[in-house]
Amino acid sequence: MDIEGTNNSSKERFVECLTQQLSELELLESMYPNKGDLLLCNKNIKDIKSFIENNSEYVPDNLDFTLNLFNNQFKIEISINLPSFYPEEEPDVYIRCNQLNRMQETLINSQLQEFMKTINRGELCLYTIITWIQEHIEDIKLSEVLPAEETNTSKLFDEKFSRLWVYSHHIYNKKKREKIVKKAKELNLTGFCLPGKPGIVCIEGETKDCEDWWREIKCLNWQKLVIQKSEVLECLENDRKFTNFEELQFQSNNNTKFSNMSEFSKFMNLNGFQSIFNELFGL
């Protein structure tokens, strides 16, 4: 991951963010010292430290780890991915719990996303988020006692189906590309993967399945991989735009590593996604 072309101010900002990330990780490791409490998804701490000390010319992968907690009878798995410029950017946090069903998990993750929007950017906030989860997870278990057919007006019901738009700095690696497609098909998701630079992935299906796909794919090593936009679908049968999941090929004639944005724009427009195309690329 070459940083050639990155200006000094951006690099200084990046180094400052990484330094804060390592500091917060060390704090969490001291608070949760037992074996298995905190598990790193990628062993890139040395790469980050080397980059901070200016001994490396390559941008390290994002910090990605899982925190396993026991809170009364609840076993909570908190998956955390820190974007390059966290704490200036919002962290990616997802909760799993052995005492919650699929709908309850979806609800608490939705509520967590709303809570994180209230946190001021620029502040280290992982412990605040962890505390919020521990304080609210029992409330979800106690409050969600109605069967699904009786909760038609709930936010949970509204978010049963989703379409996610994922932006990557690039998607070249053959194994990653195969994983993206294979996992989507395993979960009965539809959409597409556009490899090259930049790389774009669209997945649509049940919200929980989309979250499972994202959770597994994001743990691969990426220079940049973010959910650029998330859509709520009222009815999957009516709102699904694609019939399967496939890899697109819109390569530039001049360089096979770059996606042909003109052809991709035509594809998006044909499928009614021109406004999404503009959002993906800030147009």
BAKE-994423 format. One record per residue (C-alpha): residue number from 0; z, y, x. Coordinates in Angstrom, 2 decimals, padded with zeros to 5 digits. Each point is the difference from the previous one (the first is absolute). Layout:
<atoms>
ATOM / NUM / Z / Y / X $
...
</atoms>
This chain:
<atoms>
ATOM / 0 / 000.00 / 000.00 / 000.00 $
ATOM / 1 / -001.30 / 002.80 / 002.17 $
ATOM / 2 / 001.37 / 003.50 / -000.58 $
ATOM / 3 / -002.93 / 001.69 / 001.70 $
ATOM / 4 / -000.74 / 003.24 / -001.82 $
ATOM / 5 / 003.56 / 000.47 / -001.24 $
ATOM / 6 / 001.17 / 003.55 / 000.78 $
ATOM / 7 / 003.27 / 000.67 / 001.81 $
ATOM / 8 / 001.78 / 001.52 / -003.00 $
ATOM / 9 / -000.79 / -003.06 / -002.13 $
ATOM / 10 / 001.19 / -002.33 / 002.72 $
ATOM / 11 / 003.23 / 001.96 / 000.47 $
ATOM / 12 / 000.61 / -000.15 / -003.74 $
ATOM / 13 / -000.74 / -003.73 / 000.00 $
ATOM / 14 / 002.37 / -000.62 / 002.94 $
ATOM / 15 / 002.77 / 001.92 / -001.76 $
ATOM / 16 / -000.46 / -002.08 / -003.17 $
ATOM / 17 / 000.01 / -003.27 / 001.95 $
ATOM / 18 / 003.14 / 001.06 / 001.85 $
ATOM / 19 / 001.78 / 000.63 / -003.30 $
ATOM / 20 / -001.26 / -003.34 / -001.37 $
ATOM / 21 / 001.46 / -001.92 / 002.96 $
ATOM / 22 / 003.28 / 001.89 / -000.35 $
ATOM / 23 / 000.25 / -000.93 / -003.68 $
ATOM / 24 / -000.93 / -003.62 / 000.71 $
ATOM / 25 / 002.76 / -000.23 / 002.62 $
ATOM / 26 / 002.47 / 001.40 / -002.54 $
ATOM / 27 / -001.01 / -002.63 / -002.57 $
ATOM / 28 / 000.28 / -002.76 / 002.61 $
ATOM / 29 / 003.57 / 001.11 / 000.76 $
ATOM / 30 / 000.85 / 000.07 / -003.71 $
ATOM / 31 / -001.58 / -003.39 / -000.72 $
ATOM / 32 / 000.60 / -001.99 / 003.21 $
ATOM / 33 / -000.01 / -003.57 / -001.35 $
ATOM / 34 / -002.86 / -002.33 / 000.87 $
ATOM / 35 / -002.63 / 000.15 / -002.73 $
ATOM / 36 / 001.19 / 003.33 / -001.41 $
ATOM / 37 / -002.80 / 002.03 / 001.54 $
ATOM / 38 / -003.31 / -001.64 / 000.89 $
ATOM / 39 / -002.87 / 001.81 / 001.71 $
ATOM / 40 / -003.43 / -000.94 / -001.36 $
ATOM / 41 / -001.70 / 001.03 / 003.24 $
ATOM / 42 / 001.60 / 000.04 / 003.44 $
ATOM / 43 / -001.24 / 003.41 / 001.06 $
ATOM / 44 / 003.20 / 001.78 / 001.07 $
ATOM / 45 / -001.05 / -000.12 / 003.67 $
ATOM / 46 / -003.40 / 001.47 / -000.91 $
ATOM / 47 / 001.66 / 002.87 / -001.87 $
ATOM / 48 / 002.40 / 000.74 / 002.86 $
ATOM / 49 / -002.85 / -000.10 / 002.51 $
ATOM / 50 / -002.03 / 002.41 / -002.12 $
ATOM / 51 / 002.98 / 002.37 / -000.32 $
ATOM / 52 / 000.49 / -000.04 / 003.78 $
ATOM / 53 / -003.70 / 000.85 / 000.42 $
ATOM / 54 / -000.71 / -003.28 / 001.77 $
ATOM / 55 / -002.52 / -001.25 / -002.53 $
ATOM / 56 / -003.37 / 001.28 / -001.18 $
ATOM / 57 / 000.06 / -002.02 / -003.19 $
ATOM / 58 / 001.57 / 000.85 / -003.34 $
ATOM / 59 / 002.63 / -002.65 / -000.90 $
ATOM / 60 / 000.00 / -001.80 / -003.34 $
ATOM / 61 / 002.21 / 001.25 / -002.81 $
ATOM / 62 / 003.61 / -001.12 / -000.07 $
ATOM / 63 / 000.16 / -002.77 / -002.60 $
ATOM / 64 / 003.18 / -001.94 / -000.74 $
ATOM / 65 / 002.01 / -001.78 / -002.68 $
ATOM / 66 / 003.68 / 000.52 / -000.78 $
ATOM / 67 / 001.80 / -002.91 / -001.70 $
ATOM / 68 / 003.21 / 000.90 / -001.84 $
ATOM / 69 / 002.55 / -001.68 / -002.23 $
ATOM / 70 / 001.44 / 002.25 / -002.70 $
ATOM / 71 / 002.50 / -001.93 / -002.14 $
ATOM / 72 / -002.09 / -002.88 / -001.41 $
ATOM / 73 / -003.28 / 001.67 / 000.91 $
ATOM / 74 / -002.10 / -000.91 / 003.02 $
ATOM / 75 / -002.20 / 003.03 / 000.64 $
ATOM / 76 / -003.06 / 000.04 / 002.24 $
ATOM / 77 / -001.12 / 003.53 / 000.87 $
ATOM / 78 / -003.42 / 000.26 / 001.64 $
ATOM / 79 / -000.43 / 003.25 / 001.95 $
ATOM / 80 / -003.13 / 001.40 / 001.65 $
ATOM / 81 / 000.19 / 003.37 / 001.75 $
ATOM / 82 / -003.25 / 001.99 / 000.10 $
ATOM / 83 / -000.92 / 001.68 / 003.29 $
ATOM / 84 / 001.53 / 003.37 / -000.91 $
ATOM / 85 / 003.15 / -001.17 / -001.80 $
ATOM / 86 / 002.39 / 001.76 / -000.67 $
ATOM / 87 / -002.56 / 002.71 / -000.78 $
ATOM / 88 / -001.79 / -002.58 / -002.18 $
ATOM / 89 / 001.55 / -002.20 / -002.68 $
ATOM / 90 / 000.95 / -003.53 / 001.14 $
ATOM / 91 / -001.45 / -003.05 / -001.72 $
ATOM / 92 / 002.89 / -002.01 / -001.48 $
ATOM / 93 / -000.16 / -003.06 / -002.26 $
ATOM / 94 / 002.86 / -002.06 / -001.49 $
ATOM / 95 / 000.24 / -003.71 / -000.74 $
ATOM / 96 / 003.10 / -001.58 / -001.55 $
ATOM / 97 / 000.80 / -003.61 / -000.85 $
ATOM / 98 / 001.98 / 001.02 / -003.10 $
ATOM / 99 / -002.76 / 002.06 / -001.62 $
ATOM / 100 / -003.05 / -001.25 / -001.85 $
ATOM / 101 / -003.48 / 001.36 / 000.65 $
ATOM / 102 / 000.26 / 002.77 / -002.61 $
ATOM / 103 / 003.41 / 001.12 / 001.24 $
ATOM / 104 / -001.27 / 000.13 / 003.58 $
ATOM / 105 / -002.94 / 002.13 / -001.13 $
ATOM / 106 / 002.36 / 002.35 / -001.83 $
ATOM / 107 / 002.41 / 000.57 / 002.88 $
ATOM / 108 / -002.89 / 000.54 / 002.43 $
ATOM / 109 / -001.48 / 002.54 / -002.40 $
ATOM / 110 / 003.35 / 001.80 / -000.28 $
ATOM / 111 / 000.37 / -000.08 / 003.78 $
ATOM / 112 / -003.36 / 001.73 / 000.44 $
ATOM / 113 / 001.13 / 002.75 / -002.37 $
ATOM / 114 / 003.27 / 000.39 / 001.91 $
ATOM / 115 / -001.78 / 000.27 / 003.36 $
ATOM / 116 / -002.07 / 002.90 / -001.33 $
ATOM / 117 / 003.24 / 001.99 / -000.32 $
ATOM / 118 / 000.82 / -000.36 / 003.71 $
ATOM / 119 / -001.01 / 002.90 / 002.21 $
ATOM / 120 / -002.70 / -000.94 / 002.49 $
ATOM / 121 / 001.04 / 000.40 / 003.59 $
ATOM / 122 / 003.39 / -001.65 / -000.56 $
ATOM / 123 / 000.90 / -003.48 / 001.21 $
ATOM / 124 / 000.64 / -001.71 / -003.31 $
ATOM / 125 / 000.08 / -003.80 / 000.40 $
ATOM / 126 / 003.77 / -000.29 / -000.34 $
ATOM / 127 / -000.13 / 002.25 / -003.08 $
ATOM / 128 / -002.65 / -002.29 / -001.50 $
ATOM / 129 / 001.95 / -003.16 / 000.86 $
ATOM / 130 / 003.15 / 001.46 / -001.60 $
ATOM / 131 / -001.97 / 000.90 / -003.14 $
ATOM / 132 / -001.30 / -003.57 / -000.26 $
ATOM / 133 / 003.47 / -001.50 / 000.34 $
ATOM / 134 / 001.38 / 002.36 / -002.65 $
ATOM / 135 / -002.76 / -000.57 / -002.56 $
ATOM / 136 / -001.05 / -003.63 / 000.27 $
ATOM / 137 / 002.80 / -001.30 / -002.22 $
ATOM / 138 / -000.88 / 002.57 / -002.65 $
ATOM / 139 / -003.51 / -001.46 / -000.20 $
ATOM / 140 / 001.40 / -003.48 / -000.54 $
ATOM / 141 / 002.36 / 001.18 / -002.74 $
ATOM / 142 / -002.39 / 002.33 / -001.80 $
ATOM / 143 / -003.14 / -002.16 / -000.12 $
ATOM / 144 / 001.09 / -002.58 / -002.58 $
ATOM / 145 / -002.74 / 000.48 / -002.61 $
ATOM / 146 / -003.01 / -002.33 / -000.01 $
ATOM / 147 / -003.29 / 001.51 / 001.15 $
ATOM / 148 / -001.42 / 000.33 / -003.53 $
ATOM / 149 / 002.90 / 002.29 / -000.95 $
ATOM / 150 / -000.50 / 002.41 / 002.90 $
ATOM / 151 / -003.46 / 001.30 / -000.84 $
ATOM / 152 / 001.04 / 003.61 / 000.49 $
ATOM / 153 / 001.62 / -000.53 / 003.39 $
ATOM / 154 / -001.45 / 001.22 / 003.27 $
ATOM / 155 / 000.05 / -003.59 / 001.18 $
ATOM / 156 / -002.43 / -001.08 / -002.72 $
ATOM / 157 / -002.30 / 002.91 / 000.81 $
ATOM / 158 / -000.24 / -001.12 / 003.61 $
ATOM / 159 / -000.86 / -003.64 / -000.60 $
ATOM / 160 / -003.49 / 000.37 / 001.48 $
ATOM / 161 / -001.08 / 002.08 / 002.97 $
ATOM / 162 / -002.92 / 001.03 / 002.17 $
ATOM / 163 / 000.82 / 000.93 / 003.60 $
ATOM / 164 / -002.24 / 001.94 / 002.37 $
ATOM / 165 / 000.85 / -000.74 / 003.63 $
ATOM / 166 / -001.27 / 002.10 / 002.92 $
ATOM / 167 / -000.09 / -001.30 / 003.57 $
ATOM / 168 / -000.96 / 001.79 / 003.20 $
ATOM / 169 / -002.30 / -002.98 / 000.60 $
ATOM / 170 / -000.45 / -003.63 / -001.03 $
ATOM / 171 / -001.81 / -001.95 / 002.72 $
ATOM / 172 / 002.00 / -003.14 / 000.76 $
ATOM / 173 / -001.57 / -003.13 / -001.48 $
ATOM / 174 / 003.34 / -001.73 / -000.67 $
ATOM / 175 / 001.37 / 003.06 / -001.80 $
ATOM / 176 / -003.12 / 000.24 / -002.10 $
ATOM / 177 / 000.23 / -003.68 / -000.93 $
ATOM / 178 / 003.71 / 000.42 / -000.84 $
ATOM / 179 / -000.69 / 002.99 / -002.27 $
ATOM / 180 / -002.58 / -001.96 / -002.00 $
ATOM / 181 / 001.87 / -003.33 / -000.04 $
ATOM / 182 / 003.29 / 001.51 / -001.19 $
ATOM / 183 / -001.73 / 002.00 / -002.74 $
ATOM / 184 / -001.72 / -003.12 / -001.31 $
ATOM / 185 / 003.24 / -002.03 / 000.15 $
ATOM / 186 / 001.66 / 002.59 / -002.26 $
ATOM / 187 / -003.01 / 000.28 / -002.35 $
ATOM / 188 / -000.55 / 003.62 / 000.96 $
ATOM / 189 / -003.40 / 001.64 / -000.31 $
ATOM / 190 / -001.52 / 002.86 / 001.96 $
ATOM / 191 / -001.52 / 000.35 / 003.45 $
ATOM / 192 / 000.56 / 000.53 / 003.70 $
ATOM / 193 / -002.23 / 002.42 / 001.91 $
ATOM / 194 / 000.35 / -000.83 / 003.73 $
ATOM / 195 / -000.83 / 002.42 / 002.77 $
ATOM / 196 / 001.29 / 003.47 / 000.80 $
ATOM / 197 / 001.53 / 001.10 / -002.24 $
ATOM / 198 / 000.99 / -003.12 / -001.94 $
ATOM / 199 / 000.57 / 000.07 / -003.75 $
ATOM / 200 / 001.51 / -002.67 / -002.24 $
ATOM / 201 / 000.23 / 000.05 / -003.79 $
ATOM / 202 / 002.08 / -002.63 / -001.79 $
ATOM / 203 / 000.68 / -000.30 / -003.72 $
ATOM / 204 / 002.09 / -002.45 / -001.99 $
ATOM / 205 / 003.58 / -000.59 / -001.07 $
ATOM / 206 / 002.30 / 002.54 / 001.64 $
ATOM / 207 / 002.22 / -002.67 / 001.54 $
ATOM / 208 / -003.01 / -001.78 / 001.50 $
ATOM / 209 / -001.30 / 003.28 / 001.43 $
ATOM / 210 / 003.42 / 000.63 / 001.54 $
ATOM / 211 / 000.07 / -003.54 / 001.48 $
ATOM / 212 / -003.44 / 000.56 / 001.53 $
ATOM / 213 / 001.02 / 003.35 / 001.48 $
ATOM / 214 / 003.27 / -001.36 / 001.36 $
ATOM / 215 / -001.77 / -002.72 / 001.96 $
ATOM / 216 / -003.02 / 002.00 / 001.20 $
ATOM / 217 / 001.99 / 003.01 / 001.22 $
ATOM / 218 / 001.99 / -002.26 / 002.38 $
ATOM / 219 / -003.16 / -000.52 / 002.06 $
ATOM / 220 / -000.41 / 002.36 / 002.95 $
ATOM / 221 / -001.74 / 003.20 / -001.12 $
ATOM / 222 / -000.58 / 003.40 / 001.57 $
ATOM / 223 / 000.17 / 001.52 / -003.47 $
ATOM / 224 / 000.19 / -001.75 / -003.36 $
ATOM / 225 / 001.16 / 001.89 / -003.09 $
ATOM / 226 / -000.24 / -000.22 / -003.77 $
ATOM / 227 / -002.01 / 003.15 / -000.64 $
ATOM / 228 / 000.12 / -000.27 / -003.79 $
ATOM / 229 / 001.63 / -002.27 / -002.59 $
ATOM / 230 / -001.31 / -000.26 / -003.57 $
ATOM / 231 / 001.77 / -001.44 / -003.05 $
ATOM / 232 / -002.25 / -002.11 / -002.23 $
ATOM / 233 / 000.81 / -000.28 / -003.70 $
ATOM / 234 / -001.81 / -003.29 / -000.52 $
ATOM / 235 / -001.38 / -002.07 / 002.85 $
ATOM / 236 / -002.68 / -001.63 / -002.14 $
ATOM / 237 / -001.43 / 003.38 / -001.06 $
ATOM / 238 / 000.72 / 002.06 / 003.13 $
ATOM / 239 / -000.99 / -002.45 / 002.73 $
ATOM / 240 / -003.09 / 001.37 / 001.77 $
ATOM / 241 / -000.88 / -003.01 / 002.16 $
ATOM / 242 / -000.53 / -003.68 / -000.79 $
ATOM / 243 / 001.05 / -001.36 / 003.40 $
ATOM / 244 / 001.16 / 001.10 / 003.45 $
ATOM / 245 / -002.62 / 000.37 / 002.70 $
ATOM / 246 / -000.69 / 001.64 / 003.33 $
ATOM / 247 / -002.56 / 002.80 / -000.14 $
ATOM / 248 / -002.52 / 000.73 / 002.74 $
ATOM / 249 / -001.03 / 003.65 / 000.29 $
ATOM / 250 / -000.50 / 000.34 / 003.74 $
ATOM / 251 / -001.45 / 003.05 / 001.70 $
ATOM / 252 / -003.38 / -000.57 / 001.66 $
ATOM / 253 / 001.16 / 001.81 / 003.11 $
ATOM / 254 / 003.31 / -001.81 / 000.47 $
ATOM / 255 / 000.96 / -003.28 / -001.67 $
ATOM / 256 / 003.70 / 000.82 / 000.36 $
ATOM / 257 / -000.26 / 003.00 / -002.33 $
ATOM / 258 / -000.32 / -000.26 / -003.77 $
ATOM / 259 / -003.00 / 001.68 / -001.62 $
ATOM / 260 / 001.78 / 002.58 / -002.14 $
ATOM / 261 / -003.18 / 000.99 / -001.84 $
ATOM / 262 / -000.55 / -003.55 / -001.27 $
ATOM / 263 / 003.71 / -000.42 / -000.74 $
ATOM / 264 / -000.03 / 003.25 / -001.99 $
ATOM / 265 / -002.90 / -001.31 / -002.08 $
ATOM / 266 / 001.90 / -003.25 / -000.61 $
ATOM / 267 / 003.13 / 001.88 / -001.11 $
ATOM / 268 / -002.00 / 002.29 / -002.26 $
ATOM / 269 / -001.77 / -002.99 / -001.58 $
ATOM / 270 / 003.39 / -001.52 / -000.86 $
ATOM / 271 / 001.44 / 003.24 / -001.37 $
ATOM / 272 / 002.17 / 000.79 / 003.03 $
ATOM / 273 / -001.55 / 003.20 / 001.37 $
ATOM / 274 / 003.25 / 001.94 / -000.50 $
ATOM / 275 / 001.89 / -002.77 / 001.84 $
ATOM / 276 / -002.52 / 000.23 / 002.85 $
ATOM / 277 / 000.75 / 003.72 / 000.27 $
ATOM / 278 / 003.75 / -000.66 / 000.03 $
ATOM / 279 / -000.27 / -002.70 / 002.67 $
ATOM / 280 / -001.73 / 002.39 / 002.39 $
ATOM / 281 / 001.66 / 003.25 / -001.08 $
ATOM / 282 / -003.20 / 001.52 / -001.43 $
</atoms>
